[in-house]
Amino acid sequence: MTSVKFGDCCLVDLNPVLGHEQGMLRTVVVISDDIYNKINESLRIVVPVSTAVKYYEDERWIKNPWILSFPANDFGTQGSILANQVRTLDMSIRCRKVWGNLSRESLSDVLRAVHFSIESYSEDSSRL
């Protein structure tokens, strides 16, 4: 599955997981750019999509800048992009299907949220 590109939405198997990582069969969004993807063959940097209701109903999560709304798709997945749970996956093993691609505008929002989740921790060393 080396043809997986920047912005692709893929159905992947995230198991096995440890702790609070996202697992199971779920949608992810590829955030690694095509230069990285070409060099790294089947490895892709992704963020998972969660269908948990808490991310769009609970105030604790709604105001969170690294949780983004994810539109409904052909698999019936509608939920939240978890930009704070970045992962690198071997798509040749984990990817079951590429079903679509996010718009450039949506991808920009995702990348800003990923950047915010990383930068917000690095700016406040008391959290470390």
N, CA and C atoms as a LAMMPS dump frame, in Angstrom:
ITEM: TIMESTEP
0
ITEM: NUMBER OF ATOMS
384
ITEM: BOX BOUNDS ff ff ff
-5.0000000000000000e+02 5.0000000000000000e+02
-5.0000000000000000e+02 5.0000000000000000e+02
-5.0000000000000000e+02 5.0000000000000000e+02
ITEM: ATOMS id mol type element x y z
1 1 1 N 0.838 -1.199 0
2 1 2 C 0 0 0
3 1 3 C 0.876 1.253 0
4 2 1 N 1.938 1.238 -0.775
5 2 2 C 2.87 2.367 -0.8
6 2 3 C 2.32 3.578 -1.55
7 3 1 N 1.168 3.458 -2.185
8 3 2 C 0.589 4.589 -2.906
9 3 3 C -0.221 5.51 -1.996
10 4 1 N -0.219 5.268 -0.703
11 4 2 C -0.949 6.107 0.243
12 4 3 C -0.266 7.472 0.312
13 5 1 N -1.075 8.527 0.088
14 5 2 C -0.535 9.876 -0.048
15 5 3 C -0.966 10.799 1.092
16 6 1 N -0.301 11.948 1.14
17 6 2 C -0.637 13.03 2.06
18 6 3 C -2.123 13.355 1.946
19 7 1 N -2.801 13.355 3.074
20 7 2 C -4.216 13.698 3.107
21 7 3 C -5.159 12.541 2.905
22 8 1 N -4.627 11.354 2.566
23 8 2 C -5.5 10.204 2.373
24 8 3 C -6.149 9.801 3.695
25 9 1 N -7.394 9.371 3.597
26 9 2 C -8.123 8.814 4.733
27 9 3 C -8.167 7.309 4.516
28 10 1 N -7.671 6.582 5.502
29 10 2 C -7.494 5.14 5.345
30 10 3 C -8.139 4.408 6.51
31 11 1 N -8.652 3.239 6.202
32 11 2 C -9.138 2.333 7.216
33 11 3 C -7.965 1.433 7.588
34 12 1 N -7.542 1.476 8.865
35 12 2 C -6.361 0.732 9.298
36 12 3 C -6.653 -0.052 10.571
37 13 1 N -5.823 -1.045 10.808
38 13 2 C -5.879 -1.825 12.043
39 13 3 C -4.788 -1.286 12.959
40 14 1 N -5.184 -0.636 14.051
41 14 2 C -4.217 -0.035 14.976
42 14 3 C -3.808 -0.955 16.118
43 15 1 N -4.299 -2.174 16.136
44 15 2 C -3.908 -3.108 17.197
45 15 3 C -2.594 -3.772 16.829
46 16 1 N -1.749 -4.1 17.784
47 16 2 C -1.943 -3.966 19.22
48 16 3 C -1.61 -2.542 19.707
49 17 1 N -2.184 -2.176 20.814
50 17 2 C -1.933 -0.876 21.432
51 17 3 C -1.59 -1.076 22.9
52 18 1 N -1.078 -0.039 23.499
53 18 2 C -0.801 -0.025 24.936
54 18 3 C -1.445 1.21 25.547
55 19 1 N -1.905 1.103 26.762
56 19 2 C -2.437 2.257 27.487
57 19 3 C -3.599 2.939 26.794
58 20 1 N -3.503 4.268 26.662
59 20 2 C -4.603 5.081 26.131
60 20 3 C -4.511 5.335 24.635
61 21 1 N -3.663 4.601 23.926
62 21 2 C -3.555 4.769 22.478
63 21 3 C -4.864 4.36 21.803
64 22 1 N -5.14 4.978 20.664
65 22 2 C -6.29 4.581 19.861
66 22 3 C -5.992 3.217 19.241
67 23 1 N -6.968 2.352 19.245
68 23 2 C -6.767 1.024 18.701
69 23 3 C -7.919 0.61 17.813
70 24 1 N -7.963 -0.658 17.505
71 24 2 C -9.004 -1.282 16.71
72 24 3 C -8.915 -0.888 15.232
73 25 1 N -9.926 -1.276 14.483
74 25 2 C -10.029 -0.922 13.078
75 25 3 C -10.675 0.46 13.014
76 26 1 N -9.956 1.435 12.47
77 26 2 C -10.489 2.796 12.452
78 26 3 C -9.876 3.606 11.333
79 27 1 N -10.448 4.756 11.113
80 27 2 C -9.954 5.685 10.1
81 27 3 C -8.789 6.482 10.658
82 28 1 N -7.791 6.724 9.805
83 28 2 C -6.698 7.641 10.111
84 28 3 C -6.545 8.6 8.93
85 29 1 N -5.916 9.738 9.198
86 29 2 C -5.598 10.706 8.151
87 29 3 C -4.081 10.767 8.032
88 30 1 N -3.562 10.621 6.821
89 30 2 C -2.118 10.666 6.58
90 30 3 C -1.673 12.122 6.582
91 31 1 N -0.719 12.45 7.479
92 31 2 C -0.229 13.828 7.572
93 31 3 C 1.22 13.966 7.122
94 32 1 N 1.879 12.862 6.792
95 32 2 C 3.246 12.963 6.254
96 32 3 C 3.149 13.4 4.799
97 33 1 N 4.045 14.318 4.41
98 33 2 C 3.972 14.827 3.037
99 33 3 C 4.539 13.812 2.05
100 34 1 N 4.313 14.071 0.781
101 34 2 C 4.677 13.09 -0.245
102 34 3 C 6.178 12.89 -0.387
103 35 1 N 6.992 13.875 -0.013
104 35 2 C 8.459 13.696 -0.03
105 35 3 C 8.846 12.658 1.027
106 36 1 N 8.339 12.827 2.253
107 36 2 C 8.573 11.85 3.321
108 36 3 C 8.071 10.475 2.881
109 37 1 N 6.879 10.446 2.315
110 37 2 C 6.265 9.174 1.927
111 37 3 C 7.085 8.444 0.873
112 38 1 N 7.671 9.182 -0.049
113 38 2 C 8.481 8.562 -1.094
114 38 3 C 9.758 7.96 -0.502
115 39 1 N 10.392 8.671 0.395
116 39 2 C 11.64 8.221 1.008
117 39 3 C 11.406 7.037 1.946
118 40 1 N 10.302 7.05 2.654
119 40 2 C 10.044 6.054 3.692
120 40 3 C 9.172 4.882 3.24
121 41 1 N 9.055 4.682 1.944
122 41 2 C 8.341 3.551 1.36
123 41 3 C 6.943 3.38 1.945
124 42 1 N 6.722 2.413 2.819
125 42 2 C 5.366 2.154 3.304
126 42 3 C 5.045 2.826 4.641
127 43 1 N 6.014 3.52 5.265
128 43 2 C 5.741 4.21 6.528
129 43 3 C 4.991 5.513 6.259
130 44 1 N 3.977 5.79 7.091
131 44 2 C 3.224 7.031 6.991
132 44 3 C 2.976 7.564 8.394
133 45 1 N 3.028 8.881 8.517
134 45 2 C 2.675 9.54 9.774
135 45 3 C 1.193 9.86 9.691
136 46 1 N 0.451 9.467 10.722
137 46 2 C -1.006 9.583 10.686
138 46 3 C -1.54 10.135 12.004
139 47 1 N -2.787 10.591 11.949
140 47 2 C -3.555 10.906 13.156
141 47 3 C -4.855 10.104 13.08
142 48 1 N -5.294 9.552 14.22
143 48 2 C -6.5 8.72 14.216
144 48 3 C -7.782 9.555 14.285
145 49 1 N -8.864 8.911 13.877
146 49 2 C -10.198 9.487 14.001
147 49 3 C -10.952 8.646 15.025
148 50 1 N -11.553 9.317 15.993
149 50 2 C -12.341 8.623 17.008
150 50 3 C -13.82 8.9 16.777
151 51 1 N -14.635 7.887 17.011
152 51 2 C -16.083 8.066 16.916
153 51 3 C -16.719 8.254 18.295
154 52 1 N -15.891 8.38 19.331
155 52 2 C -16.407 8.553 20.693
156 52 3 C -17.209 9.854 20.797
157 53 1 N -18.396 9.743 21.333
158 53 2 C -19.31 10.873 21.474
159 53 3 C -18.713 11.973 22.344
160 54 1 N -17.905 11.601 23.321
161 54 2 C -17.358 12.591 24.264
162 54 3 C -16.612 13.719 23.563
163 55 1 N -16.002 13.45 22.398
164 55 2 C -15.203 14.47 21.732
165 55 3 C -16.038 15.573 21.098
166 56 1 N -17.328 15.356 20.878
167 56 2 C -18.145 16.439 20.343
168 56 3 C -19.347 16.785 21.215
169 57 1 N -19.434 16.187 22.413
170 57 2 C -20.508 16.54 23.344
171 57 3 C -20.002 17.063 24.682
172 58 1 N -18.83 16.642 25.101
173 58 2 C -18.279 17.015 26.407
174 58 3 C -17.463 18.299 26.279
175 59 1 N -17.81 19.321 27.062
176 59 2 C -17.128 20.623 27.014
177 59 3 C -15.612 20.502 27.188
178 60 1 N -15.187 19.535 27.975
179 60 2 C -13.75 19.328 28.211
180 60 3 C -13.01 19.093 26.899
181 61 1 N -13.664 18.408 25.959
182 61 2 C -13.024 18.071 24.695
183 61 3 C -13.371 19.046 23.58
184 62 1 N -14.569 19.612 23.597
185 62 2 C -15.002 20.521 22.537
186 62 3 C -14.066 21.718 22.418
187 63 1 N -13.626 22.248 23.536
188 63 2 C -12.765 23.43 23.544
189 63 3 C -11.29 23.09 23.315
190 64 1 N -10.994 21.82 23.186
191 64 2 C -9.621 21.368 23.033
192 64 3 C -9.135 21.648 21.608
193 65 1 N -8.055 22.427 21.434
194 65 2 C -7.625 22.828 20.085
195 65 3 C -7.032 21.705 19.237
196 66 1 N -6.755 20.552 19.797
197 66 2 C -6.21 19.473 18.967
198 66 3 C -7.233 18.368 18.69
199 67 1 N -8.494 18.657 18.959
200 67 2 C -9.587 17.763 18.586
201 67 3 C -10.382 18.479 17.493
202 68 1 N -10.456 17.881 16.302
203 68 2 C -11.129 18.504 15.167
204 68 3 C -12.283 17.639 14.677
205 69 1 N -13.305 18.278 14.19
206 69 2 C -14.452 17.573 13.638
207 69 3 C -14.059 16.848 12.352
208 70 1 N -14.56 15.64 12.198
209 70 2 C -14.304 14.837 11.002
210 70 3 C -15.637 14.536 10.333
211 71 1 N -15.784 14.893 9.055
212 71 2 C -17.077 14.711 8.377
213 71 3 C -17.409 13.237 8.133
214 72 1 N -18.672 12.943 7.975
215 72 2 C -19.111 11.575 7.685
216 72 3 C -18.508 11.11 6.367
217 73 1 N -18.249 9.803 6.272
218 73 2 C -17.662 9.249 5.052
219 73 3 C -18.43 8.018 4.594
220 74 1 N -17.927 7.401 3.56
221 74 2 C -18.599 6.242 2.975
222 74 3 C -18.699 5.05 3.918
223 75 1 N -17.826 4.972 4.922
224 75 2 C -17.883 3.869 5.881
225 75 3 C -18.807 4.176 7.055
226 76 1 N -19.41 5.361 7.05
227 76 2 C -20.276 5.744 8.142
228 76 3 C -19.512 6.33 9.319
229 77 1 N -18.219 6.546 9.126
230 77 2 C -17.418 7.136 10.194
231 77 3 C -17.658 8.637 10.242
232 78 1 N -18.045 9.11 11.395
233 78 2 C -18.124 10.538 11.654
234 78 3 C -17.598 10.696 13.06
235 79 1 N -16.748 11.665 13.273
236 79 2 C -16.191 11.786 14.605
237 79 3 C -15.227 12.923 14.739
238 80 1 N -14.104 12.629 15.381
239 80 2 C -13.132 13.656 15.726
240 80 3 C -11.728 13.198 15.38
241 81 1 N -10.98 14.093 14.756
242 81 2 C -9.569 13.843 14.479
243 81 3 C -8.796 14.162 15.751
244 82 1 N -7.984 13.22 16.216
245 82 2 C -7.206 13.399 17.443
246 82 3 C -5.781 13.778 17.057
247 83 1 N -5.562 15.076 16.875
248 83 2 C -4.274 15.568 16.387
249 83 3 C -3.17 15.457 17.433
250 84 1 N -3.509 15.081 18.645
251 84 2 C -2.504 14.886 19.69
252 84 3 C -2.058 13.428 19.807
253 85 1 N -2.531 12.568 18.9
254 85 2 C -2.149 11.156 18.945
255 85 3 C -1.481 10.737 17.636
256 86 1 N -0.456 11.467 17.282
257 86 2 C 0.3 11.201 16.057
258 86 3 C 1.002 9.854 16.164
259 87 1 N 0.966 9.096 15.073
260 87 2 C 1.601 7.775 15.027
261 87 3 C 2.235 7.537 13.672
262 88 1 N 3.267 6.726 13.642
263 88 2 C 3.851 6.272 12.384
264 88 3 C 3.452 4.812 12.191
265 89 1 N 2.901 4.515 11.016
266 89 2 C 2.415 3.168 10.731
267 89 3 C 3.039 2.624 9.456
268 90 1 N 3.209 1.314 9.412
269 90 2 C 3.6 0.646 8.183
270 90 3 C 2.305 0.301 7.454
271 91 1 N 1.988 1.1 6.444
272 91 2 C 0.713 0.946 5.751
273 91 3 C 0.641 -0.346 4.944
274 92 1 N 1.78 -0.935 4.603
275 92 2 C 1.747 -2.191 3.863
276 92 3 C 1.166 -3.318 4.715
277 93 1 N 1.205 -3.157 6.035
278 93 2 C 0.68 -4.158 6.953
279 93 3 C -0.668 -3.735 7.535
280 94 1 N -0.796 -2.462 7.899
281 94 2 C -1.967 -2.009 8.651
282 94 3 C -3.145 -1.507 7.808
283 95 1 N -2.887 -0.99 6.626
284 95 2 C -3.944 -0.36 5.829
285 95 3 C -4.833 -1.388 5.145
286 96 1 N -6.128 -1.256 5.37
287 96 2 C -7.105 -2.131 4.721
288 96 3 C -7.671 -1.49 3.451
289 97 1 N -7.825 -0.157 3.483
290 97 2 C -8.442 0.518 2.342
291 97 3 C -8.196 2.022 2.429
292 98 1 N -7.944 2.638 1.291
293 98 2 C -7.918 4.095 1.182
294 98 3 C -9.278 4.477 0.608
295 99 1 N -10.035 5.293 1.338
296 99 2 C -11.395 5.58 0.881
297 99 3 C -11.61 7.021 0.466
298 100 1 N -10.627 7.889 0.681
299 100 2 C -10.835 9.283 0.298
300 100 3 C -9.642 10.139 0.644
301 101 1 N -9.816 11.438 0.522
302 101 2 C -8.744 12.386 0.777
303 101 3 C -9.354 13.652 1.351
304 102 1 N -8.746 14.181 2.41
305 102 2 C -9.214 15.444 2.987
306 102 3 C -8.831 16.604 2.079
307 103 1 N -9.612 17.662 2.117
308 103 2 C -9.302 18.867 1.348
309 103 3 C -8.043 19.525 1.903
310 104 1 N -7.392 20.335 1.087
311 104 2 C -6.197 21.073 1.542
312 104 3 C -6.525 21.948 2.738
313 105 1 N -7.7 22.559 2.738
314 105 2 C -8.111 23.414 3.848
315 105 3 C -8.219 22.604 5.145
316 106 1 N -8.866 21.446 5.073
317 106 2 C -8.989 20.589 6.256
318 106 3 C -7.624 20.084 6.712
319 107 1 N -6.757 19.731 5.757
320 107 2 C -5.407 19.278 6.103
321 107 3 C -4.619 20.375 6.803
322 108 1 N -4.776 21.607 6.354
323 108 2 C -4.099 22.732 7.01
324 108 3 C -4.55 22.849 8.456
325 109 1 N -5.848 22.679 8.69
326 109 2 C -6.374 22.721 10.062
327 109 3 C -5.782 21.595 10.909
328 110 1 N -5.684 20.402 10.33
329 110 2 C -5.124 19.254 11.053
330 110 3 C -3.663 19.511 11.401
331 111 1 N -2.886 19.996 10.444
332 111 2 C -1.462 20.253 10.696
333 111 3 C -1.263 21.351 11.741
334 112 1 N -2.119 22.373 11.714
335 112 2 C -2.046 23.418 12.76
336 112 3 C -2.342 22.822 14.132
337 113 1 N -3.321 21.93 14.205
338 113 2 C -3.674 21.297 15.48
339 113 3 C -2.548 20.399 15.982
340 114 1 N -1.912 19.649 15.072
341 114 2 C -0.762 18.819 15.454
342 114 3 C 0.354 19.715 15.973
343 115 1 N 0.643 20.77 15.244
344 115 2 C 1.688 21.706 15.658
345 115 3 C 1.372 22.302 17.023
346 116 1 N 0.124 22.697 17.223
347 116 2 C -0.278 23.262 18.509
348 116 3 C -0.081 22.255 19.635
349 117 1 N -0.456 20.993 19.397
350 117 2 C -0.339 19.997 20.47
351 117 3 C 1.11 19.758 20.855
352 118 1 N 2.018 19.869 19.906
353 118 2 C 3.446 19.695 20.2
354 118 3 C 4.022 20.957 20.815
355 119 1 N 3.727 22.086 20.212
356 119 2 C 4.292 23.351 20.677
357 119 3 C 3.775 23.748 22.052
358 120 1 N 2.521 23.475 22.342
359 120 2 C 1.964 23.883 23.632
360 120 3 C 2.694 23.207 24.782
361 121 1 N 3.178 21.995 24.569
362 121 2 C 3.933 21.315 25.609
363 121 3 C 5.374 21.825 25.685
364 122 1 N 5.98 22.127 24.571
365 122 2 C 7.372 22.559 24.591
366 122 3 C 7.526 23.964 25.166
367 123 1 N 6.486 24.788 25.035
368 123 2 C 6.563 26.149 25.561
369 123 3 C 6.42 26.194 27.083
370 124 1 N 5.788 25.21 27.661
371 124 2 C 5.556 25.181 29.106
372 124 3 C 6.334 24.018 29.712
373 125 1 N 7.597 24.281 30.066
374 125 2 C 8.446 23.212 30.56
375 125 3 C 7.984 22.66 31.916
376 126 1 N 7.072 23.363 32.608
377 126 2 C 6.581 22.847 33.876
378 126 3 C 5.725 21.607 33.668
379 127 1 N 5.225 21.392 32.433
380 127 2 C 4.433 20.201 32.153
381 127 3 C 5.305 18.969 31.993
382 128 1 N 6.598 19.177 31.748
383 128 2 C 7.49 18.04 31.491
384 128 3 C 7.949 17.38 32.759
